[in-house]
Amino acid sequence: MARYKHFSLIQILFIGLLFFIFLPSSLFAIERRQDQSPRDLSYAIIPYAMRMPGIGSFVGMAGTIDNMFGTEADTYLATMSGDLQGYTGGIFDAPIFTENLTAHWYYTNFSKAAVDSFGRGMNSKKEDMQRLFVDKVKVNAYMLNLKFWEKRIQLYTAIVKYQVHPTKILDIEGNLVADISTEEYQSKSNLQGFILDYTDDRLDPREGFRVESMRAQNPPDNGFAPDFYRIDTTSTLYLSMGKQSTWAFNHFRSDAHVTKEGLTDRAAIAARIGIDCAPIPDPVQKATCEASLNTQINQAEAANKYGTAAGLGGVSFLRAYPQNRFYAAHTRFYGTEFRWNFTEGSEPFDFLIMKGIRTILQATAFYERGTVADVESDLGNQWANATGVGFRLLMSSGFVFRFDVGTGSEGMQTTLFFNYPWGLFN
């Protein structure tokens, strides 16, 4: 029976397509509450402030145009200054001959960024956090999305390329741990995924369920990294609670599967990391540097042996913790969220720098629970929990503005971001 333990994404997709092709859709389709392809033109040019747990705070200017040229094509450009310095932009849902096939392009260029870095697994301590600084982050992503049956079924494929150049590491108190002397890291991910949206509305589901599964292949570009793929699956059940409320339940899992281990020689890993503690004259600072280097070698060795699944913490999963607070080769997550729409309607607005249709103001309360482990049988030995509340503004164009406050065993985190939680790449 062991050989049936894991189904490939292609097998799952094939079975799902057969199911929907050979059964009459009218027998099991939940009726959509409204048009799933709105084309109301909206735009905005606004200053903004944002906070991402584990990344930091920043301000900037953002411009968006949604539903361009009578289609569902959207575009945006945002600049940022603060803990993040640079810009990001993209074009989404641009139709290719037909609106059933759309193209997406996303680009990010940061000249300054920092991320909180924690130890691998559930036993890492908050006080051992270190802050990694980089002077270059470039992300270039291309995606094709094929949609059927009023967007209830979507198939997508994407290529994402990364360039990162780290410069230094600080401890939790802001003291310099080590300077990093290494070339930039380059990597690429090949993604394939599908979405089954069996709900009454894509933007604001009140009943039904949604499943998204994605396979991410990370081919090594050198002899250092492992050759592995990752399968992520997120499933959400929506229960209608009267006319204006929804109770949502989510399960998320991510698993790394290594086909070829990466480099595990500790001396070679140390050379690759690019930290040299020997020239440091102060013995205390030198000992701190050596401890940091040893920790990074341990983490790289584990990553090259087991691979790394999607982590917990940040804007989507376990929202009381910084981005990627808990990570290992396997991830499990459970979440529930009560959503109350306290105003609804289609209210057009047209200011000099903003035009659109506001549809929903929503308040939420959530509880989340997650665990990670390098060995799958160790999952659940230790859990992290998060509780919180949030506020959302939903636009008819499909844009969701989100503010969340979460608390856990390590304190409180606030999030200002776009879109609902619990989603994957799409």
N, C-alpha and C positions, 0 to 999 in steps of 0.2 A: 504493500500500500504506500510505501514511502515515495514512490515515483509519482504519485498523484497529489503530493503535498502542495505543490505550487503550480497554478495554471499560468501560462504566459498571457500577456496582454492581447496578443493576436487571437488566442483561443477564446478568451472572454468576449472579445469584440465579435468574433465570428458567430458564437452562440447567440449573442444579443441581436445581431443583425438578422439571423434566421428567425428569431422569435418575432421580430417586428415586421418582417417581410411576409411571413406566411399566416399571421393572424390578423384579422380585420381590425384596424386601428379604432374603429368606432366602438368596439366592444369594451375597450379598456382605457380609452383616453379620458383624462380629466379635462373638462372644458376650461379653456383659458378665460380669465375674467376680462381681459382687455387685449387690444392689439399688441402683439409682441414685436412689431417692427415700426415704432413711432419714428416720424420724420420731421418733427417740429424743430426748427432751427433754434439753437441756443448758443450763446457765447458768453465769455466772461474774461475780463482783464482785471485781476485783483492782486493786491498784496496779501501775503499769507504768513502764518506762523505754524510750524509743525514740530512735533516731538515724536521720536521713535525710540522705544525702550532699547537700551544697549547701543544706540547709534548717537543720540544726542538731540539737541534743539537747533533749529535754523529758521531763518526768515528768507523771503524772496518775493518775486513777482511771478505770477502764473497766468497764462493765457490759454483758453480752450475754445474750440469751435466744434459743436456737435451737430450731427446730421447735415453734413455739407452737401450742396448740390442736389437736394432732394433725395439723398440716400442716407444710409445709416453710418456713413464714414465720419469718424471723429479725429481730431488732431489736437495736440497740446504741446506747450513748451513752458518749462519752469526753470527759473534760476534760483540759486540758494546761496546763502552766506551764513556762516556760523560754524557749528561742528561739521557741517558739510559745506564744501565750496565747489561750485561748478554749475552744471545745467543738465537737464534731461528733457527728452521730448519723444514724440512718436506719432504714428498714424495707425488707426485701428479700424477694423471692419470696412476697409476699402474694397468694394465689389470687383470681382474679376469676371467680366462678361455677365454674370448673374449674381444676385445677392445671396444665393446659396453657397457661393464660394467667395471668401473674403481673405484679404492679405493684411498682415499686421507688421509693423516695423517699430522697434524701440531702441533708443540710443541714450547712453548715459556717459558723461565725461566729468569726473571729479578730480580736482587738483589738490584737494585736502579732504581727508575723511579719517574717522577713528571708530573703532568698534571694540566693545568690551569682549574680552576673551576669557573663557572659563575652562576648567578642566573637563575631561571627557567623563561621561557617565553621570549617575545620580549622586555620587558621594562627593563631588567637587564642592568646595566651600566658597561662599560669597566673598569672604575676605581675601581669597587667593586670586581674585579677579585681576587681570592685567589689561591695559588698554593698548591696542595695536594701532599705530599711526601709519598712514600711507600718503604718498604724494601723487598717486596716480591710480584711478579706477576707471576703466572703460568697459562698458557692456554693450554689445551689439547683438540684437535679437531679431530674427525673421520667423514669421509664422504664417501658415496657411490653415484655414478653418473651413470645413465642409459641414453644412447644416441641413437637416431634414425635419419634416413633420413639425412645422411651426417652432423650429429650434429645440424640439424635445430631444433630438439626437444630434450630437456634434462630434466630429472627428477632426483632430488637429495634429500637425507636425511642426516642429520648430528646431532651429539651430541657434544656440546662444554661445557667444564668444566672450571671454573675459581676459582682461589684462590688469594686473595689480602689482604695484611696487611698494613694499613695506619699507619704512625708514627707521622706526624706533619703537621701543616698548616702555611704558610707564607702569608703575605699580598703582594700587588702589588709592594711595595718598598723593599721586601725581609726581612721584620721584622717578628719575630716569633709571631704568633697569639695564637697558642695553641699546646701543645703536646697531642697526642691521645693515650689513653690507652684502647685498646679493642682487642678482639681476631680477627683473620683473618676472612674475609668474604669469604664464599664459595657459589657458585651458578652454575646452569646448564641451558643450553638452548637446546631445541629440535627443530631442524629446518627441514622443508620440503619445497621444492620449485620446480619451473619449469622454463625453458627458451624456448621461441620460437624465433629462430634466422632466420628471413625471409629476409636475406641479401645476397649479392653476395660474401661475404667473412667474416669469423669470425674475422680474425686478423685486416684487414683494410677495413671495409665496405664502399662502395661508394653509394649504393642505397639499399632501402628496409627499414625494421624496425626490432627492437629487443625488446621483452618484457620479463621481469623477475619478478616473484612474489614469495615471500617467507613468510611462516608463522613461527614465532618464539614463542614457548611456554616457559614461564619462571615459572616453578612450584616453590613455596616457599619451602625453606628447614627449615623454622621455622615459628613461629607465628607472625613475624614482617612484612615480605614483602607481597605484594598483590599477588594473583593468577591471572595472566593476560596473554594474548597472543597479539602478535603484527603482523600486516600484512603490509609488504613493497612491493611496486610495482614500478618498474622503466621502462619507455617506451621511446625508442629513435627512431626517424625517420631520415633516411639518404637520402639526395638529392645530386645527382651527379652534380658537377659544372665543366664541362669540363672533360678532361682526367686525371687530377692530383689533383683535389680539391673536397672536400665534405663539405656540410653544414649539421650539425647535430642539432636536436632539441630534448630536453629531458623534460619529466615530471616525477616527483617522488612524491610519497605520502607514508606516514607511519601513522598508526593508532593503538593505544593501546586499547584493550578491556578488562576491568576488570570483572572477574567472581566472585571474592571475595576480598573485600578490606583488606588491611593490617592494621597494628597497627596505630591508630590515636591519642592515648593518648600522650600528649606532654611530660609529665614527663618520661614515659617509652621510648619514642623516644630519649630523652636526655641521658638517661642511656645507651641506645644502641649505640649512637654516641661515647660515651667514652671521652668527654671533660669535665674537671673539672676546672672551672674558680675561685672557691672559694679561693684556696691557694695563688693566685697571689697577691703580696703585693702592687705593683704599681697600683694606681687607674685608670690611663689612659689605661694601658695595660689590666687591668681587664675588663674595659668597652668595649675595642675592642674585647676581648675574648667572652664576653657575647653577643655582637652584632653578632659575627660570629656564635656562637652556636644557637642563635635565628633564624638566616637565614637558617642554616642547618636543624633545626627542621621544619621550614615552608616548605622547599623543600621536606623533607622526608614525611611530612604529605600529601602534594599534590601528591607526587609520589605514596603513599600507597592508595590514594583515586582514582586517575585517571589513574595510570600506566604511563609508559614513552615510547614514540615512538622513532624512530631513529632521531638523531639530525642533525643540519646543521652546517657546518664549518669543515675545515680540508682538507683531501686529495681528497674527492670525490664531495661533494655538498657544494656550497658557499665557494669557495676556497680563498677568501680574509679574512677569519676569522679563529681563532683557532679551533682545534678539539672540536666538540660538543658545539660550542659557543651558539647556540640557541636550546633549547629543551623543550618539553612539551608532552602532550598526543596525539597531532595531528601535522603533518608536511606536508607542501606543498612546492613544489620547481619547478621552470621552468628554463631551461638553453638552451643556443644555443652556438655552437662552429663551427668556420670555420677552416677547416684543409686543409693545402696546402702541398702536397708531392713535395718537390723541388728536390729530387733525388730518383730514383727507380732502382731496378735491383737486381740481385743475385750475390753478390760479396763475395766469400769465403775468409776467412783469417785464418791463422794458426800460432800463436805465441807460445812461450814456455808455457805460462800460460793462453792462450785464443785461442779458436777455434770456428768457427761458420760461419754463412752466414748472412751478413747484407743485409736487403732488402729495407728499406725505412728510409729516414730522413724527418721529418715532422715538420712544424711550424703551430701554432694555435693562434687564437684570440677568446676569449669567453666572454659571458655576462650571469650572473646568478641572480636569484631573488627568495627569499624564505620567508616563514612565519611559525610560530608555535603558538599553543594555547592549553590550557587544555580543553576548551569548543569549540567544532567544529564550532559553529556559529560565534566565535570570529576570526576565521582564516581570514587573509587579512586586519585586522584593522591596522596592521603595517607590513612593509616589510623591508628586508635588501637586498642590491644589491652588486654585485661583477663584476668587469671587469678585464680582464687580457690577457696575452699572454703566450705561452708555446712552448716547443720544445720536440720532441720525437724521439727516435731511436727504430725501429722495427726490430726484428730478425725473421728469418724464423721459428725458434723453437716455436714462439708465445710469446716470452718475449718482453715487452715494457718498455723501460727506459723513465721516464717522468720528465721534469722540468717545473714548472708553477710559474708565478708571478701574484698575484691578488691584486687589490686595492679595498677598500670599505670605508665606513664612519668611520671606526676605524683604518685606515692606510693600510699598505701593508704587505702581507704574501708571502713567497717563499716556494715552495714545491719541494723536490727531492724525487721521489717515483717510484714505478713500476705500470704497468698496466694503462689502461684508467680510467678516472673518470666515475661517474654515475653508477657504478656496485654495486651489493649486495654481499652476502657472497661468491658466486662462482667466 
